[in-house]
Amino acid sequence: MDPIENNRAMVEKLLLPFPLLSDPQGRVLKEWDVWTDTEGGIAKPSIFAIRKDGSIGWAYVGHDFADRPTDDDLFNSLRGGD
């Protein structure tokens, strides 16, 4: 749900070779079932790697704010490993 400007800054800071989706209205979060109405509405920590053809190449949905994949898990998945 981060604004476009925040995602753009993150891509530039981390020198990411891929774009980040910005979903300020939470439409994708709700459609992909990563939105929870508890605590006044919050997104589960989630990462989806989308292929050029639009299919999901890798997905991770955590259970709470601290449940996130390691950097190695994420980048290995993008390289086609594990």
Helices and strands as residue ranges (DSSP letters): H 4-14, H 27-31, E 35-36, G 38-40, E 42-43, E 46-50, E 56-61, H 71-79
